[in-house]
Amino acid sequence: MNVGAICRRDVTTVTACTRLADAARLLCDGRAEAVVAIASSVSQPTAIGVVTDRDILRAILDRDGDLSGLNVVDILSRSPLVLNQDEEIQDAMAKLQARGIEYAPVVGPGGTLCGAISQRDLLEHRLDTCAYAR
């Protein structure tokens, strides 16, 4: 089975130029566990990374609590992990664990965002599969 079959489709997105404080509000309001940053239009979004509460905390600590003037693009990893929807679940788990990250955007043809997946999603799927096999 591949990542595209189990990824979350209801993904909260922001553009790269969104103010970091606005992305932080989305996370704090509980509307999202992570926010996927996109580079292009909402109609054909291209994932360029993920912002988590951990990223926001790191930005706050690095800048003595001042997020003003920062946009999402200012804290994104320069080499983000983006998974292809056809990626095997085992390979996706290994990549997330190797990079020490919790979430990754999932893209389809042409790099268009189609969802996101977390280590937890992958583990739950594996547990469900094991329980079903019994």
C-alpha positions in Angstrom: 0.0 0.0 0.0 1.2 3.5 -0.7 1.1 6.8 1.2 -1.5 8.3 -1.1 -4.0 5.7 0.1 -3.8 6.7 3.7 -2.7 10.3 3.9 -4.9 13.1 5.3 -6.7 15.0 2.6 -7.9 17.8 4.8 -4.7 19.8 5.1 -4.4 23.3 6.4 -2.2 25.4 4.1 -0.6 28.8 4.1 1.5 30.5 1.5 5.2 31.0 2.0 4.6 34.7 2.5 2.0 34.3 5.3 3.1 36.0 8.5 4.5 33.5 10.9 2.3 34.8 13.7 -0.8 33.9 11.6 0.5 30.4 11.0 1.1 30.1 14.8 -2.5 31.2 15.5 -3.7 28.3 13.3 -1.7 25.9 15.3 -2.7 27.4 18.7 -6.4 27.5 17.8 -6.3 23.8 17.3 -7.3 24.0 13.7 -4.3 22.0 12.7 -1.5 19.9 14.1 0.8 21.1 11.4 0.5 23.6 8.5 1.7 22.9 5.0 3.5 25.8 3.3 2.7 26.1 -0.4 4.5 28.1 -3.0 1.7 28.5 -5.6 -2.0 29.1 -5.9 -4.6 27.4 -3.8 -6.1 25.8 -7.0 -2.8 24.0 -7.7 -0.7 24.1 -4.5 2.9 23.0 -4.6 4.1 21.9 -1.2 7.4 23.5 0.0 7.5 22.4 3.6 5.7 22.0 6.9 5.4 24.3 9.9 4.8 22.8 13.3 4.5 24.1 16.8 8.1 23.1 17.4 9.2 25.3 14.5 7.3 28.2 15.9 8.9 27.7 19.4 12.3 27.5 17.8 11.7 30.8 16.0 10.5 32.4 19.2 13.6 31.3 21.1 16.0 32.3 18.3 14.5 35.8 18.1 13.8 36.5 21.8 10.1 36.1 21.4 9.6 38.5 18.5 7.9 37.0 15.5 7.0 40.3 13.9 8.4 40.7 10.5 8.8 37.0 10.0 7.0 35.0 7.3 6.6 31.3 7.0 9.4 31.1 4.4 11.8 32.5 6.9 11.8 29.4 9.1 11.2 26.6 6.5 13.8 23.9 6.2 16.0 24.4 3.1 15.7 20.7 2.3 12.1 19.7 3.2 10.9 16.2 3.1 8.1 15.9 0.6 6.7 12.4 -0.1 5.2 11.2 -3.3 1.7 9.7 -3.1 3.1 6.5 -4.7 5.7 6.0 -2.0 5.5 2.8 -0.1 4.4 3.2 3.6 7.5 1.4 4.9 9.8 3.8 2.9 7.9 6.8 4.1 8.2 5.7 7.7 12.0 5.2 7.3 12.4 8.7 5.7 10.4 10.5 8.5 12.4 8.6 11.2 15.7 9.2 9.5 15.1 13.0 9.3 13.6 13.1 12.9 10.4 14.8 11.7 6.8 14.1 12.5 4.9 15.4 9.4 5.5 15.5 5.6 3.3 16.8 2.8 2.3 14.3 0.2 2.3 15.3 -3.5 0.8 13.8 -6.6 1.6 14.4 -10.3 3.5 17.6 -11.0 4.2 18.1 -7.4 0.7 19.2 -6.6 -0.2 18.9 -2.9 -2.7 16.0 -2.3 -2.4 15.6 1.5 -0.1 15.2 4.5 1.0 12.3 6.7 2.5 11.9 10.1 4.5 9.2 11.8 1.4 8.6 13.9 -0.8 8.1 10.8 1.7 5.5 9.5 2.0 3.7 12.8 -1.7 3.6 13.3 -2.1 2.1 9.8 0.5 -0.6 10.6 -1.2 -1.4 13.9 -4.5 -1.7 12.1 -3.0 -3.9 9.4 -1.4 -6.2 12.1 -4.7 -6.4 14.1 -6.6 -7.3 10.9 -4.1 -10.0 10.0 -4.8 -11.8 13.3 
